[in-house]
Amino acid sequence: MQASSSIGRAPVSKTGCWGFESLLACQLLNCKVSDTGQKRNQEVINERAYEMAKYVEETKRFLKEVRVEMSKVTWPTWLELRGSTILVIIVSIFFAAYIGIFDIIITIIIGFFTGGKIR
């Protein structure tokens, strides 16, 4: 089954697929045109292949650079990691209690001025 435009038109043979974007899904591969049109189609395919190859090479280079940079990282020891984790947990609990107490105090003060409970 061949894809076609939403209005069912076939490409105009006089244009030879030049000067407009075809509504066919596989325009570059299925278009039967003159030698000039075929050369242009081949140029477009070659450009896209070059861009894809360039993208793949840039991705490979990026990943190699990531590997090099990751080897330069000084990773913490198990003891340092455990100590930092415990510190983060303690500080989080402290600030949670601080914010909770502050919230209760503000709630009582506002309740005093409004004559009732807020919640």
C-alpha positions in Angstrom: 0.0 0.0 0.0 1.4 3.4 -1.0 0.9 6.5 1.1 -0.7 9.4 -0.6 -1.8 12.9 0.2 -4.9 13.6 2.3 -6.8 15.0 -0.7 -5.9 12.1 -3.0 -3.9 14.0 -5.6 -1.0 12.5 -7.5 2.2 14.5 -7.9 2.1 16.7 -11.1 4.4 15.1 -13.7 5.5 18.5 -15.1 7.2 19.6 -11.8 9.2 16.4 -11.5 9.1 16.7 -7.7 10.8 20.1 -7.9 9.7 23.3 -6.2 7.3 21.9 -3.6 7.2 19.3 -0.8 5.4 16.3 -2.0 2.6 14.9 0.2 3.8 11.4 -0.4 5.4 9.7 2.6 8.2 8.1 0.5 8.8 10.9 -2.1 12.5 10.4 -2.4 12.4 6.7 -3.0 9.2 6.3 -5.1 9.3 9.4 -7.4 9.9 8.5 -11.0 11.3 11.7 -12.7 13.9 12.8 -15.2 17.6 12.4 -14.8 17.9 15.9 -13.3 15.3 15.0 -10.7 16.9 11.7 -9.9 20.3 13.4 -9.5 18.7 15.9 -7.1 17.0 13.0 -5.2 20.3 11.2 -4.9 22.0 14.5 -3.6 19.3 14.8 -0.9 19.8 11.1 0.1 23.6 11.6 0.2 23.2 14.7 2.3 21.0 12.9 4.8 23.4 10.0 4.9 26.3 12.3 5.6 24.4 14.1 8.3 23.5 10.8 10.0 27.1 9.6 9.8 28.3 12.9 11.2 25.8 12.5 14.1 26.9 9.0 14.8 30.6 10.1 14.9 29.8 13.1 17.2 28.0 10.7 19.5 30.9 8.3 19.6 33.3 11.1 20.3 31.1 12.5 23.1 30.9 9.1 24.8 34.6 8.6 24.6 35.1 12.1 26.2 32.6 11.1 28.9 34.6 8.0 29.7 37.8 10.0 30.0 36.3 12.6 32.3 34.6 9.9 34.4 38.0 8.3 35.0 39.3 11.6 36.4 36.6 11.8 39.0 37.7 11.2 42.6 34.9 9.0 44.0 34.2 9.1 47.8 35.1 6.1 49.9 32.4 4.0 51.5 33.1 5.7 54.9 32.8 9.2 53.4 29.6 8.3 51.6 28.0 6.8 54.7 29.0 9.8 56.8 27.6 12.3 54.2 24.3 10.3 53.9 23.8 10.3 57.7 24.5 14.0 57.8 21.9 14.7 55.1 19.3 12.6 56.9 19.9 14.4 60.3 19.8 17.9 58.7 16.6 17.0 56.9 14.9 15.8 60.1 16.0 18.9 61.9 14.6 21.3 59.2 11.4 19.3 59.0 10.9 19.6 62.7 11.8 23.3 62.6 9.3 24.0 59.8 6.6 21.9 61.5 7.0 23.7 64.9 7.0 27.1 63.1 3.8 26.1 61.3 2.1 25.1 64.5 3.1 28.4 66.2 1.8 30.5 63.3 -1.4 28.5 63.2 -2.0 29.2 66.9 -1.2 33.0 66.5 -3.5 33.4 63.5 -6.2 31.3 65.3 -6.0 33.7 68.3 -6.6 36.8 66.1 -9.4 35.2 64.0 -11.2 33.8 67.1 -11.1 30.1 66.1 -9.2 27.4 64.6 -7.8 27.7 61.0 -8.0 23.9 60.3 
